[in-house]
Amino acid sequence: NFDIPKRDLDKFIIGVVSQLDYPKTPEAIGSTADDDYLSGFLQSDRQQIRDEVLSTTVADIREYATMIDALMKNNHICVFGNEDKVKEAAELFDQLTPVF
């Protein structure tokens, strides 16, 4: 049962927002713009994420409990990393799915 004081939840939210909104160099701004253009990610998408983060409640987090429980009971493992290294450890996984 997930239960934390509002002050602690606010700290978590501030931490997440600090990862969304931080000063960027001109190079980082250009790189982000390129990525957004190529993936079709809009400023409205970014704002929606920000709005959802800012409006998160303890109840919202609790709603994920069933899904997280199911994942943990089934020992799901997801790895995103160097393809050669993942293939070297292939015996640890039921399947390998390249994403690029």
JOZINOR-V953855 format. One record per residue. N is the residue number from 1. OMEGA is omega in whole degrees, 0 to 359 (none if undefined). NEAR is the number of other ideal C-beta (glycine too) atoms within 8 Angstrom. Layout:
BEGIN
n	omega	near
N	OMEGA	NEAR
N	OMEGA	NEAR
END
This chain:
BEGIN
n	omega	near
1	182	3
2	179	7
3	178	4
4	177	7
5	180	5
6	180	7
7	179	6
8	177	8
9	178	12
10	178	8
11	178	8
12	181	8
13	178	11
14	178	8
15	179	8
16	180	9
17	179	11
18	176	8
19	179	6
20	186	10
21	178	5
22	180	6
23	180	2
24	174	7
25	176	5
26	178	6
27	180	6
28	177	8
29	179	9
30	179	8
31	178	8
32	179	9
33	177	8
34	180	8
35	180	9
36	181	10
37	183	7
38	181	6
39	181	6
40	181	6
41	185	7
42	175	7
43	178	5
44	175	6
45	180	8
46	180	10
47	178	8
48	178	8
49	180	9
50	180	11
51	180	8
52	178	8
53	183	11
54	181	8
55	181	6
56	177	9
57	176	7
58	179	10
59	178	6
60	180	8
61	179	9
62	181	9
63	179	7
64	186	8
65	182	8
66	180	7
67	180	7
68	177	8
69	181	8
70	179	8
71	181	8
72	180	8
73	181	6
74	178	6
75	177	5
76	177	6
77	177	6
78	180	4
79	175	6
80	184	4
81	180	6
82	185	5
83	181	7
84	180	6
85	179	8
86	179	12
87	177	8
88	182	6
89	186	8
90	181	8
91	179	4
92	188	5
93	174	10
94	179	2
95	175	4
96	181	7
97	177	4
98	180	5
99	177	4
100	none	2
END
